[in-house]
Amino acid sequence: MNERLKNAMAGKHINVGKIAQETGADPKTVQRWVNGRVPHPRHRWTISKLLAEREDYLWPGTTDVSIEGSPKTSEIISAYARRTDVPVSAWWEQFTKAESQIDLLGYAMLFLPEQHPDLAQLLIKKSERGCNIRLALADPDSPQVSDRDDEEGLGGTLPGRIKSTLLHLRELQGKPSIEMAYHRIPLYNSIFRFDGEMFVTPHMYGLHGSKAPLLHLRNLGKHGIFANFAEHFEAVWANATPIPQKMVASSVRAKVGME
């Protein structure tokens, strides 16, 4: 079974009959494609356009030998040299598409509310529709934050950036299906999960997160790259401390006072 093709069809509400109509193939032939047979290149191109998916994603290894490999490697949808190379619209698309789970892990992640002024309102609406949202920020008073601040040469500004994020997202506190927590670990990756897709930024020594590479992953199974990072998030979350309402208010007051 070509799970990628099957899931893409389901996501676009396109059935075997529609693909048969667009490609001119017999519906039985289309069903064979869904079952795993690889179509002719001209049909692959038509289907990719119809489903708005890359051909090398739907049929790994058929268009470029550089992408051949196991399905686990094929979970990498795209890679960017810097996080800032990812279009702002791509972030917003992930937030809007997610329906059941959004997990965010980083130090400050201030760029998210700064780039998306309506983020808090969007997350609240999603939580009201049953989407589970978890936000894990670094504890601004932790030695890990102090070490990261020194490493990047931020001049003591990282704790303030974390408090700025709380200021932007203070409306999330106490909302249904939304949890906010502080972690106190030396973070190796920032993780942004949106249902079955994920952005991952590896932390590099002395380099600000905006300049670090970013991987766009899609979940293809329980033993893949996506699953590894998902388990990493769970391990961090299990040791994180919920941020009480009074702590959010205190951070907001402190940030406003600094300004």
MOCORUR-V738957 format. One record per backbone hydrogen bond with DSSP energy under -1.0 kcal/mol. CO is the residue of the C=O (numbers start at 1). NH is the residue of the N-H. E is the energy in kcal/mol with one decimal. If there is no record, write none. Layout:
{{CO:NH:E} {CO:NH:E}}
This chain:
{{1:3:-1.4} {2:6:-2.6} {3:7:-2.9} {4:8:-2.3} {5:9:-2.4} {6:10:-2.1} {7:11:-2.6} {8:12:-1.6} {9:14:-2.7} {15:19:-1.8} {16:20:-2.6} {17:21:-2.2} {18:22:-2.2} {19:23:-2.4} {20:24:-2.0} {26:30:-2.1} {27:31:-2.3} {28:32:-1.5} {29:33:-1.7} {30:34:-2.2} {31:35:-1.9} {32:37:-2.6} {33:36:-1.3} {34:2:-2.8} {40:44:-2.4} {41:45:-2.4} {42:46:-1.6} {43:47:-2.7} {44:48:-2.7} {45:49:-2.1} {46:50:-2.3} {47:51:-2.5} {48:53:-1.9} {54:58:-2.0} {55:59:-2.6} {59:62:-1.7} {64:67:-1.9} {65:68:-1.3} {70:74:-1.8} {72:75:-1.2} {73:76:-1.7} {75:77:-1.0} {75:218:-1.9} {78:216:-2.8} {80:214:-2.1} {82:85:-1.7} {83:86:-1.7} {87:90:-1.1} {87:91:-1.2} {88:92:-1.9} {89:93:-2.3} {90:94:-1.7} {91:95:-2.1} {92:96:-2.5} {93:97:-2.2} {94:98:-1.8} {100:132:-2.5} {101:195:-2.7} {102:134:-2.5} {103:193:-3.3} {104:136:-3.2} {105:191:-1.6} {107:138:-2.1} {109:112:-1.4} {110:114:-1.8} {111:115:-2.5} {112:116:-1.8} {116:119:-2.2} {118:122:-2.2} {119:123:-2.7} {120:124:-2.1} {121:125:-2.1} {122:126:-2.3} {123:127:-2.5} {124:128:-2.0} {126:131:-2.5} {127:130:-1.6} {132:102:-2.5} {133:179:-2.6} {134:104:-2.7} {135:181:-2.6} {136:106:-1.9} {137:183:-2.5} {139:142:-2.2} {142:146:-1.6} {143:147:-2.6} {144:148:-2.3} {145:149:-2.5} {146:150:-2.2} {147:151:-2.6} {148:152:-2.2} {149:154:-2.5} {157:161:-1.8} {158:162:-2.1} {159:163:-2.0} {160:164:-1.9} {161:165:-1.8} {162:166:-1.9} {163:167:-2.0} {164:168:-2.3} {165:169:-2.2} {169:172:-2.1} {170:173:-1.1} {172:175:-2.1} {175:178:-1.5} {177:133:-3.1} {179:135:-2.5} {180:243:-2.7} {181:137:-2.5} {182:241:-3.0} {183:139:-2.5} {185:187:-1.2} {188:203:-3.1} {190:201:-2.5} {191:105:-2.9} {192:199:-2.6} {193:103:-1.5} {194:197:-2.0} {196:219:-3.0} {197:194:-3.4} {198:217:-3.3} {199:192:-2.5} {200:215:-2.5} {201:190:-2.6} {204:207:-2.2} {208:211:-1.9} {210:84:-1.8} {212:83:-1.4} {214:80:-2.9} {215:200:-2.2} {216:77:-2.6} {216:78:-1.2} {217:198:-2.2} {221:224:-1.2} {224:228:-1.6} {225:229:-2.0} {226:230:-2.5} {227:231:-2.4} {228:232:-1.8} {229:233:-2.3} {230:234:-2.0} {231:235:-2.2} {232:236:-2.1} {233:237:-3.1} {234:238:-2.2} {236:239:-1.1} {237:240:-1.3} {241:182:-3.0} {244:248:-1.8} {245:249:-2.5} {246:250:-2.2} {247:251:-2.4} {248:252:-2.5} {249:253:-2.5} {250:254:-2.4} {251:255:-2.3} {252:256:-2.8} {253:257:-2.6} {254:258:-1.9} {255:259:-1.5}}
